[in-house]
Structures are given as C-alpha cells and as structure tokens.
Amino acid sequence: MKKVSHIPDLKKKMVRDLEELALKYPVVALVDLTNMPSPQLQKMRQSLRKNVFIYVVKKRMIGFALKNISSEKQGIEKLYNLTQNTIPALLFTSNNPFKLFKDLKKSKTVAAAKPGQIAPKDIVIPEGPTPFAPGPIIGELGQFGIKTAVEAGKIAVKQEKIIVKEGEVIKDAVAALMGKFNMKPIEIGLNLVAAYEEGIIYDKKTLDVDETAYLNMLTSAHLDSVKLAYATGYPTPETLKLLVSKLHRESLTLSIELNITNDATIKFLLAKAEIEAGSLPQTE
C-alpha cells in the first residue's frame, strides 16, 4: 500500500482501513446517502451486518484509498469519479453485485417529499380522476400547467404532467401539491451508484434487472435455439429424441411408398393393398 501524506493521522488510519477492506472483499460498492436519515442508516447497518460492511467516509478519503490499491485492483479508482453529487459511503461484501443491488432495493421504504430535497426521478401528476371537488385547487393545478376538467362532480386531470424533473430541487409549492395527492416519491435507503468486481464496474442501470423479464427472455431464447437445432437436424440433448422420432416417421413413410416390407410396414402395406384393390373396377 502507498503511504498517505499531507493528511492527519486519524484520517490516514481511515484510508488504511478502507484499503484493507477493499482488498479483503471481492465486491466494493459506492452508495449515496442523500435523503438517508441517521436512524434508518443505523437500522440498515444492523440488518446487513452479516453480509455487508458499511463505511461512511468523506470523498477525499475514498479517493486516496482507491488510488492506493489501484495496482492490485485495476480500475477500482474509477468509483471515486462517481462520488460527485453524492453523500458517499462504501460497501464491502462477498455477495455478487446483482444480489447486493436486489437486497438494497428490497430494503427501501418511501416517504413524502420535503422542500429542498432532490427529485430522485421525474415526478408526474397522472392523467385521470382525483378526489378533489371543484374549487381553488383548479387554479393551483393550473399554475403547474396541469389541464383539468370536472367529471362526475370531481376534478379530473386530462393529461399527465411532470411537475419536477429528476435531479431538480423540490420547491415548497411542489412538495405541497404532492402532499395533496398523497405522493411519496422519496425512497429511503442506500442508493447504490455502482459496484466493482474483478475489474468491472457495474452501474445501477445494469444491476437493476427485472428477474421475471430476464427469465422469460432466457426461456424464449432456449426455445428458439431448440427449434433451430431441430429444423437444421443438429443433435443436442434437447433435440435428439425429437430428431430420432422424425427420422423414424420419414423412413416409415418412405418404406410404405416404396412397398418395402418389414415388421414396421407390413400392416400399413396390407391396408394400402386393400384400399387399392377396392378401387379397381369390378368385373362381371
């Protein structure tokens, strides 16, 4: 490990701790603690402690530590480049990145937005009926460019409208409007930014796999490959029985057409001969 200079002894120890953990565990993940209250973070530490070690540290310390071990874990220093606009923490685990992402996602809860928070995604007022009776709320919605109409005595939104875009600061008026719609767009939990394993950095979009869709895709691909192998006569464990059955049918058909007598064709040839005899002209 490289010597860390120009930083106090306590911070040097933190850097060394990070280096040791990053070398010990095969997976190192960067998470964002934005919007994460301290009590919830402590609960997460407790719930994950058997499989995941969480280290909250400043960006500068992360940069020192990852750079120092980059010769032993190539490419790991690139995680530091992703700490911009985050309140960072590093996670160390033996779980693969996909399982880690799934576990973190499953542990999240939702909450109403507060003024000053950053929108985690585009927040949309959906098209459709609302519980609101006609009144001042019509003008309030109009301030956001939301088109409305009165239907069955209630206000209805005629076209969905984005009221705050991903990454924008949520203003007081937007937070108040979301409260009226009982919207809870803020996810409380550890937001995984990226994970490093064996020289590869996986971003959250790569790790956010729809398991059902993925399994359906694999099943479809498998069926297509079996169909192709069968159509081309390529023997595989899945197609061998099908191909033998197909060859048997084809050989039987050909034998009957050529009047070749064997145990398999005799009954078909007798039936064929009987039909042909019945079709001959009758003589008086």
Order of alpha helices (4+ residues) and beta strands (2+ residues): alpha-beta-alpha-beta-alpha-beta-alpha-beta-beta-beta-alpha-beta-beta-beta-alpha-beta-beta-beta-alpha-alpha-alpha-alpha
